[in-house]
Amino acid sequence: MNKTFCIIPWIHTHITTNGSVLPCCNSYTYMDSARIGYLDNNSVETLFNSEKLKQLRLDMLNNIERKDICKNCYTKESMGFDSGRTIYNEDFRQLLDNAKNITDSTGYVDPKIISWDIRYSNLCNLKCRICSPEFSSSWAAENQENTVKLRSVDADVDPFESQYQYVEKIYFAGGEPLIMPEHFRTLKKLIEKGRDKYVHLVYNSNATKLDYNNNDLIELWKNFKFITFGASIDAVGPRADYIRHGVNWNIVEKNLHRLSEFSRTSNNFKLLYSPTISVFNIHHIFDMHRYLYENNLMKSVDDMGFNLLQFRAHHSYKVLPKNIKLEIVDRIDNHIAWLQSVNGKINDYINLKNTVLSNLDNDNELLQTFLNAVDLIDARRNESFDTTFPEYSTLRIIDTN
């Protein structure tokens, strides 16, 4: 299989919070160059064989790079990390060899969509610092952005109505999927249709609610083939409350204990942690990893992976001055030593160290943009970056050399 091939265009579709449809979430960019079309006036089956997606299939079969769509995966792989491409190719490896055989000369494939990525809306109860109104209704309300849609599709219309007989994997994100009525509608419909035993559910969730509107998720999950729950936790304690405004860490921690216990007693549930590395947490992500493991919130020390922030450049760790980045490198080395002491995997942290070392240069202009943005929101929310993150006490002393 060539290095540009990805099984996703043959099996998958991604619905965003505003109703646009993309090949996958990894193809998302602010420029929206990967957009296939809109769900408002097309069916998922029609969009699955749009001219754009058919050409993408043909290009992948012919080993042609598509940086306009696949750049995010290429970038992650170049840094040594797994990408959406590599993960899906592994999950659906039994389908790889047959992709060419089921594709006609135009790139058309019978629209049996076995993998869904659904962002039914931007409905969310948090205002995370690295997020935006497009993915959070709470952010939209704070910014008074009335033009941001709360629903990408009519609540009474199921875009996958004719696809339930084929589905094998569903990825729920948002917004916050666990407070979306459409999410529960989908689970219950899968159970009613007898498809639940064949479906792997995957979540990216802030873990603030496990019983929304009297729906006990754990009881529902017991019906399904497998559930992978990715907890979007970027920090613990006061830092968690700051980074993901609206969260109550004490409540989240109780929910995580319940999920952790379920992962130990169930054979169809796995709890993972999927923090996003940004300027807010790169200095102490190691503390969080140890806290979760040492407080029995992880079944295995390896049940944590992370994503590097790809958008909102002024929130990237790259804004930090060289001296703080070198402190972070030392902290990575110490964490690698600890992981080795508990027989944990270290590859992701080695890759993170190498990535930081390759970006040591100062960007004072971007740093000032970050500080201005922080101060603006701090004033609005009555919060304090300087108090919450004392490790950055020298950050406002900008080195101009």
N, C-alpha and C positions, 0 to 999 in steps of 0.2 A: 504494500500500500504506500502511495507517495506521501510526501511530507506536507502537502496542502490538503489532503483529503480529510473530510469530516462527514460523519454519517448523518449529522443533524438535518441537512436539507432534504433527506429522504424520509424522515420519520417524525419531524418535530415542527411545531409552530409556537410563536411567542406573541401574546397579546399584551400591549402596554397599557398603562393607566389611562391614556387618552384615546384608546380605541385603535391606534395604529398597530400594524402587524409587521413583525420583523422575523428574519430567519431564526434568531435566538437572542437571548438577553445580552450575550457577549458582543453582538454586533451593534449594540446601541451606541450612538454618539450624539452630542448636542446638535450636530449638523443634520442628523436624521438621514444620512446618506444610504443606510441599509433598508429603509422603509419599503415594504412590499406594497402596502395599500392600507385602507381603512376598513374596519369591520362594519362601520355604519352602513355602507352601501355594497358590501361584498360578503359572501360566505367564506368560512375558513377553507372550504374545499376549493373554491375558485382561486383564492389567494395562494393556496398551496401549489398551484400550477400557474402562477403568474409568469410572465415573460422573464422577469428579473430572477425569480427563483429557479426557473428552468435553465437559464444561462449559468447560474452559479453551479448547478449540478454538473453541467457539461465542462465548465472550467476546472472543477475539482477532479473530474475523471481524467482530464488532460494535463494535470499537474501545473495549472496556471494559478499563480498567487492572486488573491483578491484582497488587497490591503484596504480597499474602501469598505469592506464588510468584515474582514477577519483580522484586522490589525491588532485588536486587543489580545487575541489568542497568540498571534505571532510574538507580540511583545512579552507576554508572560513566559512563553516557552524559551525565548532568548535569554531570560533571566534565570532559567532553571526550574521554574514552577510548572506544575500541572496547569493546563488550560481547559476551558470548556470543551475544546476539540478532543484533547487527549482523554478526558474523563468520559465523554459520550462514546468515543470509539472503543473504550474499554468496556463500558456498560453494555454496549450493543455489538460486541465484537463478532457475534454469530451472524450478523447481517452484512458485515463489510464486504465479503467476497461476492455477494449476490447483488450489490447495488448497481453495477453496470448492466446486469442481465435484466433488471426490472425497469430500466430507463430507456425510453425510445430515443430516436435520433434528434428530437426537439428538446429533450430534457424532461419530458412529461413522465410522471409517476402516478400510478393509481393512488388516489387520495385516501389512504388508510393511515390516519395520523395517530401513531401509537404513543407519542410523547407530547405532552401539553405543558406550556409555561404560561400560567394565567395570572395577570395582574388586573383583577376585576375592577379596581378603582384605586384612587390615591387615599382612600379612607385610612387614617392613622391617628392614634392617640398620642403620638410623640412628635417632638420637633428636634430631631437629631441635628447636631451642628454641621455634619457633613452632608445633610440631605437638602431637599428643596421642595417647593410647593407642588411640583409635578408628581412627587412620590409621597406627599404628606398633606392631607387636608388641614391638619393643625397648623402646618407651616403656611398654607394658603390663607387661613383665617388670620393668622398673626400679621401677614403681609397685606391683608385686605385685597387679595387677588381673587375677585369674584369670577374671573374668566376661567379659572382652573376647574375642570370637570370633576365632580365627585364620583361619577359613574362612567365607565367606558362603554358599557352596554346597558340596554334596558334590563331592569332587574327581573322581568318576566320572560326574557328571551335567553335561551341557552345556546351559545354559538357552536357548541359541540354536540348538539342533540343527536346527530346521526353518526357520531364517532365513538359512542360508549362501547360498542362491541369490539373495538380495536385497541382501546387505550391500555397501556401497560405501565406508564409512568406519568405522574403529574407533579409539577413543581409549582408550589404556591408561594407567592411573595406579594409585595404591595408597594405602598401602603403596608398595613398590618393585616395579613390574611385571617388571623384568628378572631377578628371582630367584623368580618365581612359576611353578610347573610348568604351571598352567592357561594362562598366556600362550603358552608354547611349544606346548602342545597345540592351541591355537586357530590359531597360525600354520601348523603342520604340517597341520591339517585343511583349512585354506583352500587350501594347495598341493595336497593330495590331491584335493580337489573341483574343482580347476581354477579357483578363484575368485580366486586371488592376483593375477592380472593386472588385476583390476577394482577392487582395494581399495587405498584410501589409509590407511596406518597413521599414527597420531599418538601421540606419547609425551610423558609428563611423567615424567622419570626423574632419579635422582641421579647417574647415569653412573659408578657404582662397579664394575659388573660388565658386561662385554660377552660373556662366554663361560661363563655359568653352566651347570654340569652338562654340560660338553662341547658345549654348543650355541653355535656361532659365529654370533652374530646377524647380522653383516654379510653372511655367506654366505646366510643365510635371507632377508634383506631384498632381496637382488638379484632375487628372484622377483616382487616386488610392484610394483604400479603406481607408487606413490610413498610415501615415508616422510618425515614431518616429526618430527624429534627435538627436543623441548624439554628442554634441560638445566636442571634445578633447581639452579642455582649462585647462591648469594647473596653470595659473597665469594671471595677467593683467599687462599692461604697460611694463617697461624694463625687468622685470623678465620673462614675457611671451616671449619676443624677445630672451632672453638668453636660456631658457629651450628648446624652439622649434625654433632653429636657422633657419632663412629664413622667419619667420613669420613677418608681419608688423602689430603690434597690432591695429593701427588706422584703417587699412582696415578690419581686423577681427571684430573689434567692430562695424563698419558700417554694415557688413554682419549679425552680431548677432542682431542688431536692426531690420533689415529687417525680419529676421527669427522670432524674438519675435513678431513683428507686425502681421506676417502671422499666428502665433499661436493664436492670439487673434481674428482674423477675419475668420479663417477657422475652420470647424468642423472635419477635417481629418488630422490635423497636431499637433504634440506635440514637443516642444523644451526642451531637457534635457541637463544637463551638466555632463560630465563623466570624471573628472580629475583622473589621476593616482597619488596616494600618494607616493612620494619619498623623499629623503633627500632634494631635491631642493625646495619643496613647502609645506612640512608638517608644517613649522613654520608660514606660512602666508595663507594657504588655506582658513582660516576663513575670512581673509580680502577680498579675491576674492568672497566668497559666499555673503558677505554683499554688495560688490560693484555691483555685478550682480543684486541683488535684489533691491537695492536702486537706481539704474540707469535704472530701467524699462526693464532689459534684461531677466527677468524671470517672467513668468505668475504667478507662485506660488513659495513661498520660498522653497517648498519641491521638486522643479524640479532640484535637484542636488543629484547625488549619486557619490560614488567614488570607485575606485579599489586600493587595496594595491599592490605595485610593487612586482611581484613574482619571477622575474629573475634579473640578474645583481646585485648580492647581495651587491656589494660595492656602489650601488646607493640607497639602502634601507635606510629608516630613522634609522634603527638599528645601523648604523655606528656612530651615534651621541653620544657624551658623556652623562653621566647621568644628569649633571646639565642642559644641554640644553633640554633633554627629559622632565625634570620636569618643565621647562619653558613652553614647549608645552602642558603639562597636564594642567597648569594654563590657557593657552590660550583656550584649549578645554572647560574648565569649564566656562570661560567668554562667549564663543560662545554659549554654551548650554543655558546660562541665556538669551542671546539675542534672540535665537530661541524661547524660551518659551514666550518672550515678544511679539513676532509676530505670536504666535500660530503655530510655525513650529515643525516638527518632530525631535526628538533628539536621536533616537535609534542608528543610525549609528555613531554618535559622542560619545555616551556612549561606544559603542563597540571599537571605535578607542582609546578612553582613556584607556580602560582596556587592549587593545593590547599593547599600549606604556608602561603602568605600568608593564606588564609582561615581558618586554624586556629592563629593565633599565641598565643592565650591559654594561660596556665599552668593545669595541672591537677595541683596538688601531691599531692592524695590518690592519683590514679592513678599518678603518678610513684613515690610511696612503695610502692605495691602492686607496681610493676615491680621496684624495687630489692630488696624483700623476696623476691620470687620468684627473682630472679637469685642472691641470696646463698644461698638454700636449695639450689638446684641446684648452684651452685659448690661448696658444702661437700660435697655428695654425690659430685660427679665430680672433685673436686680440681682445679678450674679457677678462673680469675680474670677476671671481667668487666673490672675496673679495669686490669689489665695488658694484656689483649687489645685494649681500646678506649681508648687514651690520649686520643683526641679528646673523650672524655666525662669528663675529669679533674675538671671542676667540677660534675658532675651531682649529687653528693651534698650540695652546698651549696644547699639548696632555698631559693629566693626566696619568701618569704611575702607579699611586697607585691603 
